[in-house]
Amino acid sequence: MTHQMLMTFFAGTQILFAFAFGSCVGSLINVLAYRMPLGLSVVTPPSRCPKCDHLLSWRDNIPVFGWLFLRGKCRFCKTRISPEYPIVEAFVGLIFVLFYVLWYIVPDHGAVWLGFDWSMLKPEWAMNGFGRTWPIFVTLLVMVSSLIAMTIIDARTFTIPLSLTWTPAIVALVAHPLWAAWLAFRGTLWRYTAAGEWWAIPTPGESGWPMLCAAFGGLLGLLIANVLLGLGLIRRSFADYDEWEAKALAEAGIEPEEAAHQPGVEGERDEEEKAATSRNTHSRSAAVVAACMVMGAVLGGLVAGKALGIPAALGALAGILVAIPLAGSICRAIGRGSGKDTPAVEGEPKTADEGTPAEMWIQYPHARREVCKELIFLAPCIGLAVVGWFVGARLGAPWSVDPVTYDLVASRAIPLWCSVLGGVAMGYLIGGGIVWAIRIFGTLGFGKEAMGLGDVHLLAAVGAAVGWIDALLAFFVAPFIALYIVLLQTTWTGNGRKAMPYGPYLAMATLAVVLGKVGFEAALAQMFGSSVPLDFP
């Protein structure tokens, strides 16, 4: 066996392992997405059929293949099992493969395919190899997995379990500084990082004492505020919302919706005929979507390469994005021609009436009063961050000026692990702070809750895991993704929901920023007229 064959076999083995591991995580996400909104334990009881209550064997629980072996039905009662389970498992497995291939298998330079250099997507820190960066990669995967789980739950229930946001934040808080300390102790610091940076995330740097102490002061302020909240010295915002909602629904004569639907229960015996008709409709829709996507990719690639002079891969992606709404319009036309509408997603509501619980939070009459409580909660954080800035300026004194870069240089350097810890803290505070600011000022301006606190925690976790720059970029990219999703809803269903959870858009924007950061760097450099290419960590 030649060396090339051995390397190919080794790469294939790594890809298979990444998919298997990712699909197992996807199986866990299915459990979290169903049980957490209902307040059930994610450990016990073991998985079972929700219809006949039979325990599932280990073969039935194999990600993706378990559903295929069962042919989508319970082994005992033949109840139909939703394809959502294997779809989520396969999707997470493919996401893990995508990140691993781009980060560690694609060559560092010159990986050109379809006119695009795919090595440009690889961050500099990944060029140091898996052995020297695996804790950072694990942190990234934990964040991505948590975002997928949050997206599913938020899309169903308009809520984000805070434990899912704390998980990547805690992992980042531990993994980033400890690995930095270990590398510094061994004297094997990374060779490749973004220009002017030490680490995989933005840090205060060797002389960033004011930013470091401001970040630590802000975290200390959050801790103090939570203690005051626990002692009852600060009132929790929107504490009376559930009581108000129950009263409003009772007055309107509306039954409260379930906290979450279970994708596994679809097989009532008297609905078999309806299910068969639905399968035929969705098969037809899938064929239309596939045809439109192929045509969009081909035409987009040809136009991009021949007429616009941009990489064919980017043109193909743009063609696919244009083709999906077009496919929705075609499917709706086919549905109208056959006498029935064709929704894009099975079980998607055709209307979004204001009386539904998903819309009730917009009608809450005391939103301005409640966000004032949040301003009081944030006062210790803001105050101690300001104090920390001035303390940091004193710690770095006396300051000098670098004769080449004209940067201020502190009299003592910040250790790597401490600077990285400060980077995690900065990411957490800035990521959560930008959403919280929009939430507060938007609510004060419009009198309705602008964004959920779950969105605050979500972007704070993103900032802790991948840095404050990525969190800010994701925040500004999310509205464009939201507009595209609204376009999809309009073309596929003929109407849009009046109230939509924003968490899924933040999650999708985060993935777009992490994978396509080179594109955002180029766009920002051109927007601000920078002659020097931007290079974000």
C-alpha positions as a printed Julia matrix, in Angstrom:
537×3 Matrix{Float64}:
   0.0    0.0     0.0
   1.46   3.34   -1.05
   1.89   6.32    1.26
  -0.86   8.19   -0.6
  -3.3    5.33   -0.08
  -2.44   5.17    3.62
  -3.05   8.9     4.02
  -6.36   8.62    2.16
  -7.44   5.7     4.34
  -6.45   7.6     7.48
  -8.38  10.69    6.39
 -11.43   8.57    5.56
 -11.27   6.93    8.98
 -11.18  10.33   10.65
 -14.17  11.5     8.63
 -16.19   8.4     9.52
 -15.36   8.85   13.2
 -16.34  12.53   13.06
 -19.69  11.61   11.48
 -20.34   8.8    13.98
 -19.5   11.05   16.92
 -21.57  13.9    15.53
 -24.59  11.69   14.89
 -24.41  10.45   18.5
 -24.42  14.08   19.63
 -27.39  14.61   17.31
 -29.21  11.78   19.07
 -28.55  13.53   22.38
 -29.87  16.78   20.9
 -33.12  14.99   19.99
 -33.49  13.95   23.62
 -32.72  17.46   24.88
 -35.09  19.09   22.41
 -38.0   16.91   23.53
 -37.42  16.52   27.26
 -36.05  19.88   28.38
 -39.1   22.01   27.5
 -41.29  19.5    29.35
 -39.07  19.59   32.44
 -38.15  15.9    32.11
 -34.83  14.34   33.04
 -32.48  13.88   30.1
 -30.98  10.76   31.73
 -33.97   8.73   32.91
 -36.15   6.99   31.93
 -34.48   5.19   29.01
 -35.76   5.86   25.51
 -39.07   4.19   24.77
 -41.93   4.34   22.31
 -44.27   7.11   23.52
 -47.27   5.22   22.12
 -46.88   1.67   23.46
 -44.25   2.47   26.14
 -41.89  -0.35   25.06
 -38.21   0.24   25.81
 -36.02   0.68   22.74
 -33.16  -1.76   22.26
 -29.6   -0.63   21.6
 -30.08  -1.43   17.91
 -33.08   0.9    17.74
 -31.0    3.7    19.28
 -28.2    3.59   16.7
 -28.17   7.11   15.22
 -29.65   7.37   11.7
 -29.44   3.63   11.0
 -31.75   2.64   13.85
 -34.58   4.56   12.19
 -33.72   3.03    8.8
 -33.65  -0.51   10.21
 -37.1    0.06   11.74
 -38.34   1.58    8.46
 -39.61   4.56   10.39
 -42.04   2.58   12.56
 -42.08   1.24   16.11
 -41.04  -2.41   16.27
 -44.0   -3.26   18.53
 -47.02  -1.06   17.78
 -46.02   0.07   14.26
 -46.55   3.72   15.18
 -44.84   5.97   12.68
 -41.6    7.54   13.94
 -40.93  11.04   12.69
 -38.01  11.39   10.25
 -36.97  14.41   12.3
 -34.88  12.09   14.48
 -32.53  10.76   11.76
 -32.49  14.14   10.0
 -31.15  15.88   13.1
 -28.64  13.09   13.73
 -27.37  13.12   10.16
 -27.24  16.92   10.07
 -25.14  17.17   13.23
 -22.87  14.39   11.97
 -22.33  16.25    8.69
 -21.67  19.51   10.57
 -18.96  17.77   12.62
 -17.45  16.36    9.42
 -17.56  19.77    7.74
 -15.68  21.48   10.56
 -13.13  18.69   10.93
 -12.41  18.52    7.19
 -12.07  22.29    6.8
 -10.06  22.73    9.99
  -7.69  19.73    9.85
  -7.82  17.8     6.56
  -7.9   20.56    3.94
  -4.3   21.72    3.25
  -3.21  25.02    4.77
  -2.74  26.58    1.34
  -3.79  25.99   -2.26
  -6.83  23.72   -1.78
  -8.56  25.03   -4.93
 -11.78  23.37   -6.08
 -14.54  24.88   -8.24
 -12.44  28.01   -8.55
 -12.37  28.63   -4.8
  -9.46  28.19   -2.38
 -11.11  26.26    0.45
  -8.04  26.64    2.65
  -9.06  30.28    3.09
 -11.88  29.08    5.36
  -9.42  27.5     7.78
  -8.62  29.73   10.78
  -4.95  30.32   11.5
  -5.07  28.58   14.86
  -6.23  25.32   13.22
  -2.99  25.27   11.19
  -1.17  24.32   14.39
  -2.66  20.83   14.09
  -5.28  18.86   15.97
  -2.87  17.72   18.68
  -2.15  21.29   19.78
  -5.63  22.76   19.32
  -8.11  20.0    20.18
  -9.54  21.71   23.32
 -10.42  24.76   21.22
 -12.01  22.54   18.57
 -14.03  20.7    21.22
 -15.21  24.05   22.57
 -16.34  24.99   19.07
 -18.26  21.72   18.64
 -19.92  22.12   22.04
 -21.05  25.6    21.03
 -22.36  24.4    17.65
 -24.22  21.46   19.23
 -25.78  23.71   21.84
 -26.84  26.18   19.15
 -28.59  23.41   17.21
 -30.45  22.25   20.32
 -31.41  25.83   21.19
 -32.62  26.43   17.64
 -34.96  23.42   17.7
 -36.38  24.29   21.12
 -36.71  28.02   20.44
 -38.44  27.41   17.11
 -41.04  25.22   18.84
 -41.58  26.96   22.17
 -40.18  30.52   21.94
 -37.92  29.66   24.88
 -34.24  28.82   25.27
 -33.23  26.64   28.25
 -30.46  28.61   29.95
 -28.54  25.43   30.77
 -27.89  25.04   27.03
 -26.3   28.5    26.96
 -24.28  27.94   30.11
 -22.71  24.74   28.77
 -20.56  26.27   25.98
 -19.78  29.29   28.17
 -18.47  27.1    31.0
 -16.52  24.87   28.61
 -14.93  27.97   27.06
 -14.16  29.42   30.49
 -12.27  26.25   31.39
 -10.76  25.08   28.1
  -9.35  28.32   26.72
  -7.27  29.54   29.71
  -6.23  26.09   30.94
  -4.94  25.05   27.52
  -3.13  28.37   27.18
  -1.51  27.83   30.58
  -0.5   24.28   29.62
   1.09  25.38   26.34
   2.93  28.22   28.07
   4.15  25.85   30.79
   5.51  23.42   28.19
   6.95  26.21   26.07
   5.08  25.02   22.96
   3.06  28.09   22.07
   1.18  28.19   18.79
   3.12  29.11   15.7
   0.12  30.3    13.69
  -2.4   32.87   14.91
  -4.23  35.82   13.38
  -2.1   38.91   12.85
  -1.44  40.69   16.13
  -3.22  38.03   18.21
  -2.05  35.37   20.64
  -4.97  32.99   20.6
  -8.0   31.62   18.77
 -10.18  34.41   20.18
  -9.53  38.15   20.61
  -7.69  38.87   23.86
  -6.6   42.08   25.63
  -2.99  41.28   24.73
   0.18  41.72   26.77
  -0.57  45.35   27.65
  -4.36  45.3    27.76
  -4.68  45.83   31.49
  -7.64  48.25   31.29
  -9.7   45.89   29.08
  -8.71  42.88   31.19
  -9.73  44.46   34.48
 -12.9   45.92   32.95
 -13.92  42.43   31.79
 -13.2   40.91   35.19
 -15.06  43.77   36.88
 -18.06  43.21   34.64
 -18.16  39.5    35.48
 -17.85  40.3    39.18
 -20.74  42.74   38.81
 -22.89  40.04   37.2
 -22.08  37.69   40.07
 -23.04  40.33   42.64
 -26.26  41.12   40.78
 -27.25  37.44   40.76
 -26.55  37.19   44.49
 -28.74  40.25   45.12
 -31.42  38.69   42.91
 -31.26  35.45   44.87
 -31.57  37.33   48.17
 -34.61  39.18   46.9
 -32.93  42.59   47.03
 -33.43  42.95   43.27
 -36.76  42.02   41.71
 -36.79  39.59   38.79
 -38.15  41.04   35.55
 -41.32  39.62   33.98
 -41.96  37.57   37.13
 -45.72  37.99   36.73
 -45.83  37.15   33.02
 -47.04  33.54   33.41
 -49.86  34.66   35.68
 -50.86  37.41   33.25
 -50.72  35.05   30.26
 -52.88  32.42   31.96
 -55.46  35.06   32.84
 -55.42  36.55   29.33
 -55.83  33.13   27.7
 -58.67  32.23   30.05
 -60.48  35.47   29.22
 -60.03  34.78   25.52
 -61.22  31.18   25.9
 -58.01  29.74   24.46
 -56.45  26.51   25.68
 -52.69  26.81   26.39
 -50.45  25.02   23.92
 -48.19  22.21   24.96
 -44.68  23.3    25.87
 -43.23  21.21   23.07
 -44.47  18.73   20.55
 -43.06  15.27   20.34
 -41.82  14.41   16.88
 -42.14  10.7    17.53
 -45.94  10.49   17.73
 -47.47  10.67   14.32
 -48.99   7.29   13.75
 -52.63   7.26   14.8
 -54.33   4.43   12.95
 -57.15   6.6    11.61
 -54.66   8.96    9.99
 -52.83   6.44    7.8
 -54.63   7.57    4.68
 -53.87  11.2     5.45
 -50.22  10.32    6.09
 -49.98   8.5     2.76
 -51.37  11.54    0.93
 -48.95  13.77    2.79
 -46.01  11.54    1.82
 -46.99  11.76   -1.84
 -47.25  15.54   -1.63
 -43.91  15.89    0.11
 -42.24  13.5    -2.33
 -43.41  15.71   -5.16
 -42.17  18.79   -3.33
 -38.8   17.16   -2.65
 -38.38  16.41   -6.35
 -39.16  20.03   -7.25
 -36.72  21.33   -4.62
 -33.95  19.0    -5.79
 -34.44  20.0    -9.43
 -34.47  23.72   -8.6
 -31.37  23.43   -6.42
 -29.44  21.57   -9.11
 -30.45  24.09  -11.76
 -29.65  26.99   -9.43
 -26.22  25.58   -8.6
 -25.36  24.95  -12.26
 -26.61  28.3   -13.53
 -25.1   30.18  -10.59
 -21.74  28.53  -11.11
 -21.74  29.25  -14.83
 -22.8   32.88  -14.45
 -20.32  33.45  -11.64
 -17.41  31.95  -13.51
 -18.11  33.28  -17.0
 -19.82  36.63  -16.51
 -18.89  37.91  -13.06
 -15.44  36.43  -12.65
 -16.03  35.14   -9.12
 -15.43  31.56   -7.92
 -17.94  29.07   -9.27
 -18.51  27.65   -5.78
 -19.82  31.01   -4.52
 -22.02  31.37   -7.59
 -23.43  27.88   -7.05
 -24.23  28.72   -3.41
 -25.98  31.93   -4.45
 -27.92  30.0    -7.1
 -29.12  27.48   -4.5
 -30.24  30.26   -2.14
 -32.27  31.82   -4.96
 -33.68  28.46   -6.1
 -35.19  27.42   -2.74
 -37.79  30.26   -2.58
 -38.52  29.68   -6.27
 -39.16  26.01   -5.52
 -41.58  27.05   -2.79
 -43.6   29.13   -5.23
 -43.71  26.23   -7.71
 -44.83  23.76   -5.02
 -47.58  26.12   -3.87
 -48.75  26.5    -7.46
 -48.85  22.7    -7.83
 -50.75  22.44   -4.54
 -53.34  25.0    -5.62
 -53.74  23.2    -8.92
 -54.54  19.96   -7.09
 -56.94  21.67   -4.69
 -54.74  21.78   -1.59
 -51.99  23.94   -0.2
 -48.45  22.64    0.14
 -46.7   23.77    3.32
 -42.96  23.41    3.47
 -42.84  21.73    6.85
 -45.21  19.08    8.04
 -47.19  20.42   10.96
 -46.38  24.09   10.27
 -49.35  26.26   11.23
 -51.01  28.07    8.34
 -51.88  31.12   10.46
 -50.34  32.97   13.35
 -53.29  34.45   15.19
 -52.67  36.96   17.91
 -54.5   34.78   20.4
 -51.99  31.96   20.3
 -49.55  31.7    23.21
 -46.62  32.3    20.85
 -48.06  35.78   20.2
 -49.05  36.6    23.78
 -45.72  38.07   24.85
 -46.22  40.92   22.35
 -49.42  41.94   24.16
 -47.9   42.04   27.67
 -48.74  45.59   28.87
 -45.93  46.2    31.39
 -42.81  45.59   29.29
 -41.28  49.04   29.92
 -41.67  48.65   33.67
 -40.01  45.25   33.63
 -36.91  46.19   31.63
 -36.26  48.99   34.12
 -35.7   46.19   36.63
 -33.1   44.77   34.25
 -31.31  48.13   34.19
 -31.08  47.92   37.98
 -29.75  44.36   37.65
 -27.05  45.54   35.21
 -25.94  48.49   37.33
 -23.29  46.53   39.33
 -21.9   45.04   36.11
 -21.57  48.39   34.36
 -20.26  50.16   37.44
 -17.57  47.59   38.25
 -16.53  47.41   34.59
 -15.83  51.17   34.64
 -13.97  50.86   37.94
 -12.0   47.92   36.54
 -10.88  50.01   33.54
  -9.29  52.64   35.78
  -7.78  49.99   38.05
  -6.23  48.32   35.0
  -4.74  51.62   33.87
  -3.03  51.9    37.25
  -1.79  48.3    37.16
  -0.1   48.82   33.8
   1.64  52.04   34.84
   4.1   53.45   34.1
   3.2   53.3    30.4
   5.54  53.8    27.47
   5.05  54.17   23.72
   6.31  51.63   21.19
   8.52  53.59   18.76
   7.39  51.48   15.77
   3.66  50.91   16.26
   3.02  53.84   18.64
   1.02  51.5    20.86
   0.96  52.0    24.61
   3.12  49.41   26.37
   2.53  48.47   30.0
   5.35  48.16   32.47
   4.42  44.52   33.11
   3.09  41.95   30.63
  -0.13  39.99   31.15
   0.45  36.21   31.25
  -1.02  34.31   28.31
  -3.54  32.33   30.34
  -4.8   35.49   32.06
  -5.12  37.35   28.76
  -7.05  34.42   27.25
  -9.33  34.32   30.3
  -9.92  38.02   29.76
 -10.78  37.29   26.12
 -13.43  34.79   27.21
 -14.85  37.32   29.67
 -14.86  40.07   27.03
 -16.65  37.81   24.58
 -19.28  36.85   27.12
 -19.98  40.43   28.19
 -19.89  42.05   24.74
 -21.88  39.27   23.06
 -24.6   39.34   25.69
 -24.37  43.09   26.17
 -25.18  44.04   22.58
 -28.36  41.94   22.59
 -29.34  43.13   26.06
 -28.91  46.77   24.99
 -31.18  46.26   21.98
 -33.67  44.43   24.18
 -33.82  47.24   26.75
 -33.88  50.22   24.4
 -36.19  48.48   21.93
 -38.64  47.63   24.71
 -38.52  51.16   26.12
 -39.11  52.57   22.65
 -41.92  50.29   21.45
 -43.51  49.19   24.71
 -43.19  45.5    23.75
 -40.53  42.99   24.72
 -38.02  43.41   21.89
 -35.86  40.31   22.35
 -35.86  37.45   24.81
 -33.34  37.01   27.6
 -32.56  33.64   26.06
 -31.12  35.5    23.06
 -28.9   37.46   25.46
 -27.51  34.27   26.97
 -27.15  32.66   23.53
 -24.92  35.36   22.08
 -23.03  35.66   25.36
 -22.15  31.97   25.07
 -21.09  32.51   21.45
 -18.82  35.35   22.51
 -17.23  33.25   25.25
 -16.56  30.34   22.88
 -15.37  32.1    19.71
 -14.72  35.68   20.82
 -16.48  39.02   20.86
 -15.74  39.83   17.2
 -17.61  36.77   15.95
 -20.47  37.52   18.33
 -20.81  41.08   17.02
 -20.64  39.94   13.4
 -23.3   37.29   14.07
 -25.55  39.92   15.63
 -25.41  42.11   12.52
 -25.71  39.17   10.08
 -28.76  37.67   11.84
 -31.3   40.23   10.49
 -30.4   39.35    6.9
 -30.88  35.66    7.63
 -34.21  36.5     9.28
 -35.34  38.33    6.14
 -34.39  35.34    4.01
 -36.31  32.95    6.29
 -39.36  35.23    6.1
 -39.05  35.09    2.31
 -38.98  31.3     2.5
 -42.05  31.24    4.74
 -43.91  33.55    2.38
 -43.08  31.6    -0.78
 -43.7   28.19    0.79
 -46.75  28.82    2.98
 -48.23  32.05    1.64
 -47.98  33.82    5.0
 -45.46  34.62    7.7
 -45.61  34.42   11.46
 -46.12  37.78   13.17
 -43.87  36.83   16.07
 -40.79  34.76   15.44
 -38.07  33.54   17.79
 -34.81  35.33   17.08
 -32.53  32.69   18.58
 -32.44  30.47   15.46
 -31.31  33.41   13.34
 -28.51  34.24   15.79
 -27.45  30.59   15.71
 -27.44  30.42   11.9
 -25.58  33.73   11.72
 -22.94  32.38   14.09
 -22.33  29.37   11.86
 -22.16  31.65    8.81
 -19.59  33.9    10.51
 -17.42  31.04   11.78
 -17.36  29.3     8.4
 -17.23  32.37    6.18
 -15.19  34.81    8.2
 -12.82  35.45    5.3
 -15.72  36.83    3.3
 -16.77  39.17    6.09
 -13.18  40.34    6.5
 -13.0   41.21    2.8
 -16.4   42.93    2.84
 -15.55  45.04    5.89
 -12.15  45.98    4.48
 -13.81  47.2     1.29
 -16.61  48.94    3.2
 -14.21  50.96    5.35
 -11.66  51.5     2.58
  -8.88  49.67    4.39
  -5.74  49.15    2.33
  -4.6   46.42    4.73
  -6.58  43.13    4.67
  -8.46  42.49    7.9
  -7.5   39.35    9.81
  -9.82  38.48   12.68
  -8.97  35.65   15.11
